[in-house]
């Protein structure tokens, strides 16, 4: 049996570009890198292979890819992927729901969240008793907006509970003097 070690995910904070100093593509006196390698034409397969090989060794590859997706950067090779390879990811980023990002936000980290992740933060904060003031700080919204989000969540949870407690075969009560018509009363077309 093999064992797999999962390193904890460290998400890039909003506006944090410090990860770039650790990138393999960051040119220094000891590691001169031509930035043009990361902006090849689609037919320059040697440049693409070279850039991808460098990205494969990079310790901040995930941060680079996240930054490209979150900022909508579609140029060049980022995070080890070409523009074409990142295309489908750009389309899906708005629907991302990564609970490690939600947990990091609840813990106070200032990271980029999708709409789905913001909704999950609100649910998690409510479930853990986070105050409206703290929620406002976590999501960078006003306290009034945080109150509104909690009200909406309470209403949704209440409605969900009401729906769960209703009998499954609820039918409208028959009017006096009228018989109840069933599916078979409408012939074969129904």
C-alpha positions in Angstrom: 0.0 0.0 0.0 1.3 3.4 -0.9 0.8 6.4 1.2 0.2 9.9 -0.2 1.2 13.0 1.6 -1.0 16.1 1.0 0.6 19.4 1.8 -1.8 22.0 3.1 -2.9 24.4 0.4 -1.7 28.0 0.8 -3.9 30.3 -1.1 -2.6 33.6 -2.5 -3.9 36.6 -0.6 -5.6 39.4 -2.6 -3.0 41.7 -4.1 -0.2 39.4 -3.0 2.5 39.1 -5.7 5.3 38.0 -3.4 5.1 34.5 -4.8 6.6 35.8 -8.0 10.0 36.1 -6.4 10.0 32.3 -5.8 9.0 31.5 -9.4 11.4 29.7 -11.7 10.7 32.2 -14.4 11.9 35.1 -12.2 15.2 36.1 -13.8 18.1 36.8 -11.4 21.8 37.1 -11.8 22.2 33.4 -10.9 19.2 32.2 -12.9 18.9 34.2 -16.1 15.6 33.4 -17.8 14.4 34.9 -21.1 10.7 35.9 -20.5 10.0 35.5 -24.2 10.1 31.7 -23.6 6.7 32.1 -21.8 5.1 33.9 -24.7 5.6 31.6 -27.7 3.5 31.6 -30.9 1.3 28.5 -31.1 3.6 26.9 -33.7 6.8 27.3 -31.6 6.6 23.9 -30.0 10.2 24.0 -28.7 9.6 27.2 -26.7 6.3 25.7 -25.4 8.1 22.5 -24.3 10.9 24.5 -22.6 8.5 26.8 -20.8 6.4 23.9 -19.6 9.5 22.1 -18.4 10.5 25.1 -16.3 6.9 25.4 -14.9 7.1 21.8 -14.0 9.9 22.5 -11.5 8.3 25.7 -10.1 7.3 25.7 -6.4 4.7 28.4 -7.0 3.1 26.9 -10.1 -0.4 26.7 -8.4 -0.2 30.4 -7.3 0.7 31.4 -10.8 -2.2 29.5 -12.3 -4.6 30.9 -9.7 -3.4 34.4 -10.4 -3.9 34.0 -14.1 -7.4 32.6 -13.7 -8.5 35.0 -11.1 -7.3 38.1 -13.0 -8.5 36.8 -16.4 -4.9 36.7 -17.8 -5.1 34.8 -21.1 -1.6 35.6 -22.5 1.4 33.3 -22.4 2.1 30.2 -20.5 1.1 30.5 -16.8 1.0 27.8 -14.2 2.4 25.3 -16.8 -0.6 25.7 -19.1 -0.8 27.4 -22.5 -3.5 29.9 -23.4 -5.5 27.2 -25.1 -5.2 24.8 -22.1 -6.3 27.5 -19.7 -9.4 28.5 -21.8 -11.8 25.9 -20.2 -10.5 26.8 -16.7 -11.2 30.5 -17.3 -14.8 29.5 -18.2 -15.2 27.4 -15.0 -13.5 29.7 -12.5 -16.7 31.5 -11.7 -18.3 28.3 -10.4 -15.3 27.1 -8.4 -16.2 26.0 -4.9 -13.0 25.1 -3.0 -13.7 24.5 0.7 -10.1 25.1 1.7 -10.5 28.6 0.3 -13.7 29.0 2.4 -12.0 27.7 5.5 -9.0 30.1 5.0 -11.4 33.0 4.7 -13.2 32.1 7.9 -9.8 31.9 9.5 -9.2 35.5 8.5 -7.1 35.1 5.3 -7.8 37.7 2.6 -8.1 35.6 -0.6 -9.9 35.8 -3.9 -13.3 34.1 -3.8 -15.8 33.1 -6.4 -19.5 33.8 -5.9 -20.1 30.2 -4.9 -17.3 30.4 -2.3 -18.7 33.7 -1.0 -22.0 32.0 -0.4 -20.3 29.1 1.3 -18.4 31.5 3.6 -21.7 33.1 4.6 -23.2 29.7 5.4 -20.1 28.6 7.3 -19.9 31.8 9.2 -23.6 31.6 10.2 -23.2 28.0 11.2 -20.2 28.8 13.4 -21.8 31.9 15.0 -19.6 34.5 13.4 -20.9 37.9 14.1 -22.3 40.2 11.3 -19.4 42.6 12.0 -16.8 39.9 11.5 -18.6 38.6 8.4 -18.5 42.1 7.0 -14.8 42.3 7.6 -14.1 38.9 6.1 -16.0 39.6 2.9 -15.1 43.3 2.7 -18.7 44.4 2.7 -20.7 46.7 4.9 -22.3 45.5 8.2 -25.7 46.3 6.6 -24.9 44.0 3.7 -23.7 41.3 6.1 -27.0 41.6 8.0 -28.9 41.3 4.8 -27.0 38.1 3.8 -27.7 36.5 7.2 -31.4 37.4 6.9 -31.5 35.8 3.4 -29.7 32.7 4.7 -32.1 32.4 7.7 -35.1 32.7 5.4 -33.7 30.1 3.0 -32.9 27.7 5.9 -36.4 28.2 7.3 -38.0 27.6 3.9 -35.9 24.5 3.4 -37.0 23.2 6.8 -40.6 23.8 6.0 -40.3 22.0 2.7 -38.7 19.0 4.4 -41.5 18.8 6.9 -44.4 18.7 4.4 -45.9 15.4 3.5 -44.6 14.1 0.1 -48.0 13.6 -1.5 -49.6 16.9 -0.8 -52.7 17.5 -2.9 -55.0 20.4 -3.1 -58.2 19.9 -1.1 -61.2 19.0 -3.3 -63.8 21.6 -3.6 -67.2 20.7 -2.1 -69.4 19.0 -4.7 -66.5 18.3 -7.1 -64.8 15.0 -7.3 -61.0 14.8 -7.5 -59.7 14.0 -11.0 -56.6 11.8 -11.3 -54.1 11.3 -14.1 -56.1 8.4 -15.6 -59.2 10.6 -16.1 -57.5 12.6 -18.9 -57.0 9.7 -21.4 -53.8 8.5 -23.1 -52.5 11.9 -24.1 -51.9 12.9 -20.5 
